[in-house]
Amino acid sequence: MSSSLTAVVVLVTLLHVGAFAVMIWIRVRRTEADDTPGRRASTTPCAVCGEPATHRSYDGRDPDQQYDPHTGRYWSADMAHYPPLCAAH
């Protein structure tokens, strides 16, 4: 009985170590987007100055804009009215 329990413990431990190794490999492996170190492949330029964009902001030009009474802000369902902007803009 003791040897079968030991075998089960060893097999479960090996299974956990294998799963851990696969999780580390998935986390660390290079993907297609990692073509250059330190840069994202999908860097979008700012619509105003051309620097790398950090966010998008509503431009207020949608004729069908919506109003959110909870925040008091207008918004648009059309992503064309959210140009990419850098931190300065």
ChimeraX attribute file (.defattr): number of C-alpha atoms within 10 A of each C-alpha:
attribute: neighborCount
match mode: 1-to-1
recipient: residues
	/A:1	5
	/A:2	6
	/A:3	8
	/A:4	9
	/A:5	10
	/A:6	11
	/A:7	11
	/A:8	11
	/A:9	12
	/A:10	12
	/A:11	12
	/A:12	12
	/A:13	12
	/A:14	12
	/A:15	12
	/A:16	12
	/A:17	12
	/A:18	12
	/A:19	12
	/A:20	12
	/A:21	12
	/A:22	12
	/A:23	11
	/A:24	11
	/A:25	11
	/A:26	11
	/A:27	9
	/A:28	9
	/A:29	8
	/A:30	10
	/A:31	8
	/A:32	7
	/A:33	11
	/A:34	12
	/A:35	11
	/A:36	9
	/A:37	8
	/A:38	7
	/A:39	10
	/A:40	11
	/A:41	12
	/A:42	8
	/A:43	11
	/A:44	16
	/A:45	16
	/A:46	20
	/A:47	16
	/A:48	13
	/A:49	12
	/A:50	12
	/A:51	15
	/A:52	16
	/A:53	20
	/A:54	15
	/A:55	14
	/A:56	17
	/A:57	13
	/A:58	16
	/A:59	13
	/A:60	12
	/A:61	12
	/A:62	16
	/A:63	7
	/A:64	10
	/A:65	13
	/A:66	12
	/A:67	12
	/A:68	9
	/A:69	8
	/A:70	6
	/A:71	7
	/A:72	8
	/A:73	9
	/A:74	14
	/A:75	20
	/A:76	18
	/A:77	11
	/A:78	11
	/A:79	11
	/A:80	12
	/A:81	17
	/A:82	19
	/A:83	16
	/A:84	20
	/A:85	21
	/A:86	18
	/A:87	11
	/A:88	10
	/A:89	14
